[in-house]
Amino acid sequence: MNESQIIEVKNLKKGFGLQKVINNVSLKLFKGENLVVLGKSGSGKSVLIKCIVRLLTPDEGEINVLGENMGSLNRDALGEMRKKIGFLFQSGALYDSMTVKENLEFPLRRMKMNLTSKETDRKIEEALENVGLSDALYKMPSQLSGGMRKRISLARTIVADPLIILYDEPTTGLDPATSDEISVLINDIQKKYKTSSMIITHDIECARATANRLIMLHEGEIYMEGDLEKFEKSPDPLIESFFKNNNNKIN
């Protein structure tokens, strides 16, 4: 694994019972890029990134992150690796009983970053400023719109300065205008924090806005890989249908 390869997945397989969800998938995420993984629901997109961070254990295959074999890491080493990976859950996964500030403090405490109160406050303020919600510090999640919750979740993801961000359907459930705002934020964060990101989505507009490179999963396998132009010019009926059926759709 060379230095430009941030994540390398080799011959990954994952199933549940008799159902094969991921079937012999191999891919790479390179330093500084946004890799978009497309596919309809059930194609294995979310299972893929959960295997990468070992929220799920693969049945077969190898996953290397930052040069480390994820399958060989013990509990402590896995915890240290996860500090370098931000994971934006599809639901946002905010703690409803905590204020926005407390939600952002939580990963900093969990990672034992040994920051002073002033340093913690500064990091939280910077993260909120970068998602355009500096005034939400003491709000509860129940007081936030869907788009605001997604922004706060993104702020919580970046507050610990991850090297890698994994986005699981970042625009799901949002109206087109708010989806566009989230896509802009993904690009802004890539530039400001120099992150390498994998974006799981079936939102074509999000893919168009954020992708440096795309991979299409179909029935648990890689169906096509390339840049946006390759996909948009493809005469393949499955690709054409996917782009047509998911274009400008509220997820």
N, C-alpha and C positions, 0 to 999 in steps of 0.2 A: 504494500500500500504506500504510494508516494505521498509527498507532503500536500499536493493539491487535492488529494482525495480525502474528504472529510468523513464520508460514510461509504462503505462498500458492502453490499449485500450479495452473497453468493449462493445460488441454488436453494433459495428459501422455500420451505414448504410448511404449511400450517392448515390443519383441519380440525373440525369439531365433530366427533363421531364419524359418520360415514361421509360427511360433507367436506370436500376439499375446497378451502377458501383461497389459499395462496399455493400455487403449484409451480415450483421451480423458477422463482423470480430472482433475477440478478440485476443489480443496478448500482450506480455510483452517484454521489452528491459531491460536487467539487467546491473548492473554497470560494466563498463570496457569491455563489449563485443562488437564485431562486429556482428550484426544481418543482414543477407542478405535476402532480400525479392525478390524472383524470380517470373517470370511470363511473358507470352508473351504480346505484345502490346495490350492495351485495357483491361488488367486484373484488373486494378484498383490500380496499385503500386504507381504511382505518386499522384493520388488522395488521397491515404492513408496518405502520409507524408504531403501533403498540408493541410489536415484536422488536423493533429497533431499540426501544428503551427498556425492553424486558418487562413490560407490563403483562405481556403474554410470552410464553416460552415456545419457540419454534419446534416443529417436529423434526425437521432436518435443515441443514444449511449452516452458513456462517455469516455473522454480522460483525464487521469491524467499524468502530467509531473512534476517530482521532488516533488510529493506529492500534487500538486495543480490541481484542476479541471479546465481545460482550458476553458470550457464553462461558468464558473461563473466569470472569471476574467474581470474586467473593462478595459478600454482602457489603463490606466496607468500601471496597474498590468500586462497586456498582453505585453506591451512594455518592462517592466522589465524582464519578463520571456524570451522573445525573445533574450535578451542580452546573455542568457545562452545557446542559441541554434544556432549553425552554420548551414547554409543551402547552399549546393553546388548545384546550379541550373544546369540542363542538358546543357543549352546553355552557361554556364559560367557567363553570365549577367554582363560582364565588361562594364564600361562606356567608349565608344569609344573616347569621347572628353577629357578624362583624361589620364595622364601618369600612369604608374604602381604605382608609389609612391602615386599619388593622389587617385587612386582607393583604395589603402590600408589605406590611411588616412581617407577616407570617413566613414567607420563604426566606427572608433575611435571617430570622431567628432560627428556622429549621436548618439552614446551611451553616449556622454558627460562624458568621462572618466577622464577629467580634468588632462591630462598628459602635461608635459612640452614638448617643441619642441624636446629636447634631448631624453626624454623618448619615444616620438612618433617615432622618427627616429630609436631608438634602437629596438623597437618592430617590426617595418617594416623590418629592416635589418635582424632580427632573423627569421621572417616569410619567407622572401625570401630565406634565407640561408637554411631553413628546406625543401624547395621545389627545391633547387638546381638552383636558378635563381638570385643570388646576383647581377649580372651585368645587370639586366633588369630594374633597378630602374627608369630610365628616358625614357624608351621606351614607345611608344604608342601601344595600343592593335592591331592596324593594322600591326605593325611590328613583331607580334608574330605568330608562327605556332599554329596549333590547340592544340598540346600537351602543348606548352608553355602557351597558354591562359588558359588551364585547370589547370596548375600548379599555375598560378597567381591567378586564382579564388579560388584555395585551400588555397593559402597564405592569401588571403583576408578573407577567412572563419576562419582561425585559429588565425589571428592577434589579435582578441579580447578575446582570451582564453576561448572559449566555453566549457561547460561541456558535451554537446551533439552535434554530427554532423549528419545531415541528408544528404545523398548523393543521388541525383537523376540522375541515369544512368551516373556515373562518367567516363565511358570509351566509351560512344557512339561517333561515328564518328572518332575514333582514330585507327591507325594501330595497329597490335598485339604487336609490340615491345613497342610502347608508352603506350598502355593499360597496359602492364605488369609493366611499370615504375609507372603508377598511382596507381596500386594495391599495389606496394611496399610502395609508399608514404602513402597510407591509413593505412597500418600496422605500419609504422614508427611513424605516428602522434598519433595513438592509444597508442603506447608505451610511447612516449615522453610526451604527454599531458594528458594521462590517461583518454581519452575520451570514451564515450559510443556512439556507432554509429549504424545507420540504413542505409543500403546500398541497394538502389533500382536498380536492374539490370536484364538484360536478357543475360548478358555475362557470360558464364559458367566458363571461365578461371578467370575472376575477382572474381566470387563466390568461386572458389576453393582456390584462393590465400588469400582471406580476411576473409572468414566466420568462426566464432566460432559456429554459429548455422544458420540454414536456414528455411525459410518459403516459401512455394509455393502457390501463389494465382492463382486461376482458376475460371473464370466467377464471379469474385468479392468475392469469398469465399476462406478460407484457405483449401487447398487440402491436404497438407502434411507439417509436421514440424519435424525437427530433425537435426542431424549432417550430414556432407558431406557423410560419409560412408553409412548412411541409404539411402540417395538419390541415390548414385551411385550403390548400391546393390539392389535397388528396382526393382521388376519385373513388376511394374505397367506400362502399355503401354504408358500412358500420360507422366509419368516421364522419361521413356526411350526415348521416341520420343523427348521430350524437350531437354534433354542432348545431344542427337545425332545431332539434327538439329541446335543447337546453339553452338556446340563445334567448337572452332577455327575459328569462323566467325567474320569478321570485321563488327562492328555494324553500 
